[in-house]
Amino acid sequence: MPWNRVSETRWERPLSGYENFFVGVASLTAGLSGGREHFNIFCAIKVELPFADPIPVLRHAWKQLRHDQPQIASTVEGTTKIYETPVSEEALEQWLDKTFLVARDAEDADGLYKNIPINEETSLYYVPNSQELVLRTSHYNFDGVGALLFWDAYLKALASPSPDIKFGEEGVRLDPTMKEILGHPDASRELQSEADALVAKFIDASPGIGPENKAGLAPIGRACNISVAFTADKSAALFAACRRKGVTVTSAAHAAYIATISHHTDPSTRQDEYVSSIAYNLRDYLPASYNTSQHAANVWYAAHPFHLPLPMSFWDMAREIGRVNSTAYKGNPRALEFREPLSQSLAKLMLAPEALQKPIAKDAFVSSLGVVEKFIQREYKHGENSINVLDVKQGLDVIMGFSSVHILTFADRLRFTYSFNDGYEDPEEIRKHLAEMIVVLEAELLEAELLGH
């Protein structure tokens, strides 16, 4: 259903698509962990700014972006998405004070993350000591690619400020749902039954192979992110090797993760199958301008159950992952229509008591953000000066298990970020897993070629 203006200052619509699933997960985990939500997004950029006093300029750009994309300031009540326009200048300043925050005591974005407070609204942090900006938001407001696109929109607002911003009618720019954009009807009974069966099969097979993980058995600890990045030269060599082998970097990295956890399996998990899901950015299938940074604050992606029989060689895994990734949506319009019933099945069945009583998956969800420059420029012109983006990183809050590995490339460097909870997984073990992923990739892609394999 579309947004409905229920008063002069308030718009509402029902949750749609994957918003239902992420709101359900957030509500469940917040109730168990003092308000902390599983899957909250933490996306940071390191910047060079040409401003003598950047804080007022950064704050103004945040206000401007809310005006341009009011969905950024939306909230959720139950199963309803809400947007309320500021009724006065004082109300707008209160929102800015609550959501634009200067982290003067933090050494860098990682230090901020370790002590970041709970904030129920999408927030922007500035870390002066490291010249970093951090977007903090619930996953039911943004997906991973949306968080990257946010930076493009924000930095454009920073580079080209609007002097006169008037609130009141910005609600007309609230985005329709993906279902509305594509003109899909309500799911047929047959399509919904097919989605239910797919998710039920996934739940029945879970958990598959996975490393040691005490989720569900130990107290909740602290959400953590650990990143590793290849040098530009090593990244270039890996990219070239992938092209020669006919596989994507995403597929090779995903296969390296599976190969790594296969060496460190928890004996209590089944050893004959990898059971997870694969995420797909669907913005490329939307018409202009919905596929741009003008519509960043949305959950326009899909996650499909994915199974691999084990054991399987690295190259067989990489090719099968690549095959699934390349055929799931490309040339498959039915898959786009299937997204809505699939998201409903996930929200309904994954959060049902029967599913929640099962052991929690021990493996990490592997998600590729691709080449970041597709979404964020390295330079934004500001008059005769420039705003330069030096680095990008993204992770998730892990509260109830379900760790994640994000794969991205920025400034010609391949990076992995492992998001986990230190109550369930030892940070040193996570570092070992990341190191082994690198060893596997280099052995399969670089050393094997030198040996003529």
C-alpha positions as CSV (number, residue, x, y, z in Angstrom):
1,M,0.0,0.0,0.0
2,P,1.2,3.6,-0.7
3,W,2.0,6.2,1.8
4,N,-1.1,7.8,3.2
5,R,-1.2,11.3,4.7
6,V,-3.2,10.9,7.9
7,S,-2.7,14.5,9.1
8,E,-1.0,17.7,8.1
9,T,2.3,16.5,9.5
10,R,2.1,12.7,9.5
11,W,2.4,10.0,6.7
12,E,1.9,6.3,7.2
13,R,2.1,3.0,5.3
14,P,2.2,-0.7,6.2
15,L,5.6,-2.4,6.3
16,S,6.5,-4.0,3.0
17,G,8.8,-6.7,1.7
18,Y,11.9,-7.5,3.9
19,E,11.0,-4.6,6.2
20,N,8.7,-7.0,8.0
21,F,11.4,-9.6,8.6
22,F,14.0,-7.0,9.8
23,V,11.5,-5.3,12.1
24,G,10.6,-8.8,13.6
25,V,14.2,-9.6,14.2
26,A,15.0,-6.2,15.7
27,S,12.0,-6.4,18.1
28,L,13.0,-9.9,19.2
29,T,16.6,-9.1,19.9
30,A,15.9,-5.6,21.4
31,G,13.7,-7.3,24.0
32,L,16.5,-9.7,24.9
33,S,19.5,-7.3,24.9
34,G,18.4,-4.1,26.5
35,G,17.3,-2.4,23.2
36,R,20.1,-3.5,20.9
37,E,18.9,-4.6,17.5
38,H,20.4,-7.4,15.5
39,F,21.4,-6.4,11.9
40,N,21.8,-2.7,12.6
41,I,24.1,-1.3,9.9
42,F,27.3,0.6,10.7
43,C,28.8,2.2,7.5
44,A,31.8,4.5,7.8
45,I,33.8,6.6,5.3
46,K,37.1,8.4,5.9
47,V,37.1,11.8,4.2
48,E,39.2,14.8,3.5
49,L,37.1,17.9,3.9
50,P,38.0,21.4,2.6
51,F,36.1,23.2,5.4
52,A,37.8,25.3,8.1
53,D,34.9,24.5,10.5
54,P,33.2,21.3,9.2
55,I,30.6,20.7,11.9
56,P,28.0,23.3,10.8
57,V,28.4,22.3,7.2
58,L,28.0,18.6,7.9
59,R,25.0,19.3,10.1
60,H,23.4,21.4,7.3
61,A,23.9,18.7,4.7
62,W,22.2,16.2,7.1
63,K,19.2,18.5,7.3
64,Q,19.2,19.0,3.6
65,L,19.3,15.3,2.9
66,R,16.3,14.7,5.2
67,H,14.4,17.3,3.2
68,D,15.4,15.7,-0.1
69,Q,14.9,12.1,1.1
70,P,12.5,12.3,4.1
71,Q,12.4,8.5,4.3
72,I,15.7,8.8,6.1
73,A,13.9,10.1,9.1
74,S,11.1,7.5,9.1
75,T,10.4,5.4,12.1
76,V,8.4,2.2,12.8
77,E,5.4,1.7,15.1
78,G,4.3,-1.9,15.2
79,T,3.8,-2.9,11.6
80,T,3.5,0.7,10.3
81,K,6.2,2.9,8.8
82,I,5.8,6.5,10.0
83,Y,7.1,9.9,8.7
84,E,6.4,13.1,10.6
85,T,7.4,16.5,9.3
86,P,9.0,18.9,11.8
87,V,6.2,21.1,13.1
88,S,8.5,24.0,14.0
89,E,12.1,25.1,13.7
90,E,12.6,24.0,17.3
91,A,11.4,20.5,16.5
92,L,13.8,20.3,13.5
93,E,16.7,21.4,15.8
94,Q,15.7,18.7,18.3
95,W,15.9,16.1,15.6
96,L,19.3,17.4,14.5
97,D,20.6,17.3,18.0
98,K,19.4,13.7,18.5
99,T,20.6,12.3,15.1
100,F,23.7,14.4,14.1
101,L,26.3,13.6,16.7
102,V,30.0,14.6,17.0
103,A,32.1,11.9,18.6
104,R,34.9,14.0,20.0
105,D,36.2,11.4,22.4
106,A,36.5,8.5,19.9
107,E,39.9,7.8,18.3
108,D,38.3,6.6,15.1
109,A,35.1,4.9,13.8
110,D,36.1,1.5,15.2
111,G,36.5,3.1,18.6
112,L,33.1,4.8,18.3
113,Y,31.6,1.5,17.4
114,K,32.8,-0.2,20.5
115,N,30.9,2.4,22.7
116,I,28.2,3.5,20.4
117,P,24.9,4.3,22.3
118,I,21.5,2.9,21.4
119,N,19.6,5.3,19.1
120,E,16.3,4.3,17.7
121,E,16.5,6.7,14.8
122,T,18.9,6.7,11.8
123,S,21.9,8.8,12.9
124,L,25.0,10.4,11.5
125,Y,28.2,10.6,13.5
126,Y,31.3,12.7,12.8
127,V,34.6,11.6,14.3
128,P,36.9,14.6,14.2
129,N,40.0,12.7,15.3
130,S,40.0,10.4,12.3
131,Q,38.0,12.5,9.9
132,E,35.4,9.8,9.6
133,L,31.7,9.9,9.1
134,V,29.5,7.0,10.3
135,L,25.9,6.1,9.3
136,R,24.1,4.2,12.0
137,T,20.7,2.8,11.0
138,S,18.3,-0.1,11.4
139,H,18.3,-2.7,8.6
140,Y,14.6,-2.2,8.1
141,N,15.4,1.4,6.9
142,F,18.4,0.6,4.7
143,D,20.0,-2.3,3.0
144,G,23.8,-2.5,2.5
145,V,23.8,-0.9,-0.9
146,G,21.4,1.7,0.2
147,A,23.9,2.7,3.0
148,L,26.6,3.2,0.3
149,L,24.2,5.2,-1.9
150,F,23.4,7.3,1.2
151,W,27.0,8.6,1.2
152,D,26.7,9.6,-2.4
153,A,23.6,11.6,-1.8
154,Y,25.0,13.1,1.4
155,L,28.3,14.1,-0.1
156,K,26.5,15.7,-3.0
157,A,24.5,17.7,-0.5
158,L,27.7,18.6,1.3
159,A,29.3,19.7,-2.0
160,S,26.2,21.7,-3.2
161,P,24.4,23.1,-0.2
162,S,20.9,24.5,-0.5
163,P,20.7,27.8,1.4
164,D,16.9,27.8,1.8
165,I,15.3,24.6,3.2
166,K,11.6,24.7,4.1
167,F,9.9,21.7,5.7
168,G,6.2,20.9,5.4
169,E,5.5,19.3,2.1
170,E,8.6,17.0,1.8
171,G,6.4,14.0,2.6
172,V,5.4,13.9,-1.1
173,R,8.9,12.6,-1.8
174,L,8.5,9.5,0.4
175,D,9.4,6.5,-1.8
176,P,6.8,3.9,-2.9
177,T,7.4,0.3,-2.1
178,M,9.3,-1.9,-4.6
179,K,6.1,-3.8,-5.2
180,E,4.4,-0.5,-6.2
181,I,7.2,0.6,-8.4
182,L,7.2,-2.7,-10.4
183,G,3.4,-2.8,-10.5
184,H,3.2,-6.3,-9.1
185,P,-0.2,-7.7,-7.9
186,D,-0.7,-9.4,-4.6
187,A,0.9,-12.8,-4.6
188,S,-1.3,-15.6,-5.8
189,R,-2.0,-18.5,-3.4
190,E,0.2,-20.7,-5.6
191,L,3.2,-18.3,-5.5
192,Q,2.9,-17.8,-1.7
193,S,2.7,-21.6,-1.2
194,E,5.9,-22.0,-3.3
195,A,7.7,-19.4,-1.2
196,D,6.5,-21.1,2.1
197,A,7.8,-24.4,0.9
198,L,11.2,-23.0,-0.1
199,V,11.6,-21.3,3.3
200,A,10.4,-24.4,5.2
201,K,12.9,-26.5,3.4
202,F,15.6,-24.0,4.4
203,I,14.6,-24.1,8.0
204,D,14.4,-27.9,8.1
205,A,18.0,-28.1,6.6
206,S,19.4,-25.5,9.0
207,P,21.9,-25.3,10.6
208,G,24.4,-26.6,8.1
209,I,28.2,-26.7,8.5
210,G,29.7,-24.0,10.7
211,P,32.6,-23.2,13.1
212,E,32.4,-23.0,16.8
213,N,29.7,-20.5,17.9
214,K,28.1,-20.4,21.3
215,A,25.0,-18.4,20.1
216,G,22.0,-19.6,22.2
217,L,24.3,-21.2,24.8
218,A,26.2,-18.2,26.2
219,P,25.3,-14.7,27.4
220,I,25.1,-12.0,24.7
221,G,28.4,-10.1,24.4
222,R,29.5,-7.1,22.4
223,A,28.9,-6.7,18.7
224,C,32.3,-6.5,16.9
225,N,33.6,-6.0,13.4
226,I,37.1,-7.1,12.2
227,S,38.3,-6.0,8.8
228,V,41.2,-7.1,6.6
229,A,42.2,-5.5,3.3
230,F,44.5,-6.7,0.5
231,T,47.1,-4.3,-1.0
232,A,46.2,-2.8,-4.3
233,D,48.8,-4.9,-6.1
234,K,47.6,-8.2,-4.5
235,S,44.0,-7.2,-5.2
236,A,44.8,-6.6,-8.9
237,A,46.5,-10.0,-9.1
238,L,43.4,-11.7,-7.6
239,F,41.0,-9.8,-9.9
240,A,43.1,-10.8,-13.0
241,A,43.2,-14.4,-11.9
242,C,39.4,-14.5,-11.4
243,R,38.9,-13.1,-14.9
244,R,41.2,-15.8,-16.4
245,K,39.4,-18.5,-14.5
246,G,35.9,-17.2,-15.4
247,V,34.7,-16.6,-11.9
248,T,33.7,-13.5,-10.0
249,V,35.6,-12.1,-7.0
250,T,32.4,-12.6,-5.0
251,S,32.1,-16.2,-5.9
252,A,35.8,-16.9,-5.2
253,A,35.7,-15.1,-1.8
254,H,32.5,-16.9,-0.8
255,A,34.1,-20.3,-1.8
256,A,37.2,-19.3,0.3
257,Y,34.9,-18.7,3.3
258,I,33.2,-22.1,2.9
259,A,36.6,-23.8,2.5
260,T,37.8,-22.1,5.6
261,I,35.0,-23.1,7.9
262,S,35.2,-26.6,6.5
263,H,38.5,-26.9,8.3
264,H,37.1,-25.6,11.6
265,T,33.7,-27.3,11.9
266,D,31.7,-27.6,15.1
267,P,31.2,-31.4,15.3
268,S,27.6,-30.8,16.5
269,T,26.7,-29.4,13.1
270,R,25.9,-31.5,10.0
271,Q,29.0,-31.9,7.8
272,D,27.4,-32.8,4.5
273,E,25.8,-29.5,3.5
274,Y,26.4,-25.8,3.5
275,V,23.1,-24.1,4.3
276,S,22.9,-20.3,4.0
277,S,21.4,-17.6,1.8
278,I,22.6,-15.2,-0.9
279,A,21.7,-11.5,-1.0
280,Y,20.9,-9.7,-4.3
281,N,20.9,-6.0,-4.8
282,L,17.7,-5.4,-7.0
283,R,18.2,-1.7,-7.7
284,D,19.5,-2.4,-11.1
285,Y,16.1,-3.9,-12.0
286,L,14.2,-0.7,-11.0
287,P,13.5,2.2,-13.4
288,A,15.3,5.5,-13.1
289,S,15.6,7.3,-10.8
290,Y,14.8,4.6,-8.2
291,N,18.1,2.9,-9.1
292,T,20.1,5.9,-7.9
293,S,21.3,7.5,-4.7
294,Q,18.2,9.8,-4.8
295,H,16.3,6.8,-3.2
296,A,18.9,5.5,-0.8
297,A,16.8,4.8,2.4
298,N,15.1,1.6,1.2
299,V,15.4,-2.2,1.6
300,W,15.4,-3.0,-2.1
301,Y,17.2,-6.4,-2.1
302,A,16.3,-10.0,-1.7
303,A,17.8,-13.0,0.1
304,H,17.4,-16.5,-1.2
305,P,18.1,-19.8,0.6
306,F,21.2,-21.5,-0.8
307,H,22.5,-25.0,-0.3
308,L,25.7,-26.8,-1.3
309,P,26.4,-30.5,-0.8
310,L,29.8,-31.1,0.8
311,P,32.6,-32.0,0.4
312,M,33.1,-30.0,-2.8
313,S,36.3,-28.6,-4.4
314,F,37.0,-24.8,-4.2
315,W,36.5,-24.4,-7.9
316,D,33.3,-26.4,-8.0
317,M,32.0,-24.2,-5.2
318,A,33.1,-21.0,-6.8
319,R,31.5,-21.9,-10.2
320,E,28.2,-23.0,-8.6
321,I,28.0,-19.8,-6.5
322,G,28.7,-17.8,-9.6
323,R,26.0,-19.7,-11.6
324,V,23.4,-19.1,-9.0
325,N,24.3,-15.4,-8.6
326,S,24.2,-14.8,-12.4
327,T,20.9,-16.5,-13.1
328,A,18.8,-15.7,-10.0
329,Y,17.4,-12.4,-11.4
330,K,19.0,-11.7,-14.7
331,G,16.5,-12.5,-17.5
332,N,14.1,-13.8,-14.8
333,P,11.2,-11.4,-14.3
334,R,9.3,-14.0,-12.3
335,A,12.0,-13.8,-9.6
336,L,11.2,-10.2,-9.0
337,E,7.5,-11.0,-8.5
338,F,8.6,-13.9,-6.2
339,R,10.4,-11.5,-3.9
340,E,7.3,-10.2,-2.1
341,P,5.9,-13.7,-1.2
342,L,9.4,-14.9,-0.3
343,S,9.9,-12.0,2.1
344,Q,6.5,-12.7,3.7
345,S,7.4,-16.3,4.2
346,L,10.7,-15.4,5.8
347,A,9.0,-13.0,8.3
348,K,6.3,-15.6,9.0
349,L,8.3,-18.8,9.2
350,M,11.8,-17.8,10.3
351,L,10.4,-16.0,13.3
352,A,7.8,-18.6,14.2
353,P,8.3,-20.4,17.6
354,E,9.2,-23.7,15.9
355,A,12.1,-22.1,13.9
356,L,13.3,-20.1,16.9
357,Q,13.6,-23.3,19.0
358,K,16.1,-24.8,16.5
359,P,19.9,-24.4,17.0
360,I,21.1,-21.1,15.6
361,A,23.2,-21.2,12.5
362,K,26.9,-21.1,13.2
363,D,28.2,-20.0,9.9
364,A,28.4,-16.3,8.8
365,F,26.1,-14.9,6.1
366,V,28.3,-13.8,3.2
367,S,27.3,-10.6,1.5
368,S,29.0,-8.9,-1.4
369,L,28.7,-5.1,-1.9
370,G,30.8,-5.2,-5.0
371,V,32.9,-2.3,-6.3
372,V,32.0,0.6,-4.0
373,E,32.8,3.2,-6.7
374,K,29.6,2.1,-8.5
375,F,27.8,3.8,-5.6
376,I,30.3,6.4,-4.1
377,Q,32.7,8.6,-6.0
378,R,36.2,9.1,-4.6
379,E,35.9,12.9,-5.2
380,Y,33.1,15.4,-5.0
381,K,33.9,18.9,-6.3
382,H,33.1,21.8,-4.0
383,G,33.9,25.0,-5.9
384,E,37.6,25.0,-6.5
385,N,38.1,22.4,-3.7
386,S,37.2,18.8,-3.3
387,I,35.7,16.4,-0.8
388,N,37.7,13.2,-1.0
389,V,36.7,9.8,0.1
390,L,39.7,7.8,1.3
391,D,38.2,4.6,2.7
392,V,34.9,2.8,3.2
393,K,33.9,0.0,5.6
394,Q,30.6,-1.6,6.5
395,G,29.4,-4.1,9.1
396,L,26.4,-5.3,11.0
397,D,25.5,-5.6,14.7
398,V,25.4,-9.3,15.6
399,I,23.3,-9.8,18.7
400,M,21.7,-13.3,18.5
401,G,24.2,-15.1,16.3
402,F,24.0,-15.1,12.5
403,S,27.4,-13.5,11.9
404,S,28.2,-11.9,8.6
405,V,31.1,-11.4,6.2
406,H,30.9,-8.4,3.9
407,I,33.0,-8.3,0.8
408,L,33.7,-5.1,-1.0
409,T,36.3,-3.4,-3.2
410,F,37.2,0.3,-2.8
411,A,40.2,2.2,-4.2
412,D,41.3,-1.0,-5.9
413,R,41.6,-2.9,-2.6
414,L,39.6,-6.0,-1.8
415,R,38.3,-5.9,1.8
416,F,36.5,-8.5,4.1
417,T,34.7,-7.4,7.2
418,Y,33.6,-10.1,9.7
419,S,30.7,-9.0,12.0
420,F,30.2,-11.2,15.0
421,N,29.4,-11.2,18.8
422,D,32.3,-11.8,21.2
423,G,30.0,-13.5,23.6
424,Y,29.7,-16.3,21.1
425,E,32.9,-16.2,19.0
426,D,36.5,-15.5,20.0
427,P,37.9,-12.5,18.2
428,E,41.2,-14.3,17.8
429,E,39.4,-17.2,16.0
430,I,37.7,-14.7,13.7
431,R,41.1,-13.2,12.8
432,K,42.3,-16.7,12.1
433,H,39.3,-17.4,9.8
434,L,40.0,-14.2,7.9
435,A,43.7,-15.0,7.6
436,E,42.8,-18.5,6.3
437,M,40.4,-17.0,3.8
438,I,43.3,-15.0,2.4
439,V,45.5,-18.1,2.3
440,V,42.9,-20.1,0.4
441,L,42.3,-17.3,-2.1
442,E,45.9,-16.8,-2.8
443,A,46.6,-20.6,-3.0
444,E,43.8,-21.2,-5.4
445,L,44.0,-18.1,-7.6
446,L,47.7,-17.2,-7.5
447,E,49.9,-20.0,-6.4
448,A,48.1,-22.7,-8.5
449,E,48.6,-20.6,-11.6
450,L,52.3,-20.3,-10.9
451,L,52.4,-24.1,-10.7
452,G,50.5,-24.4,-14.0
453,H,47.2,-25.8,-12.5
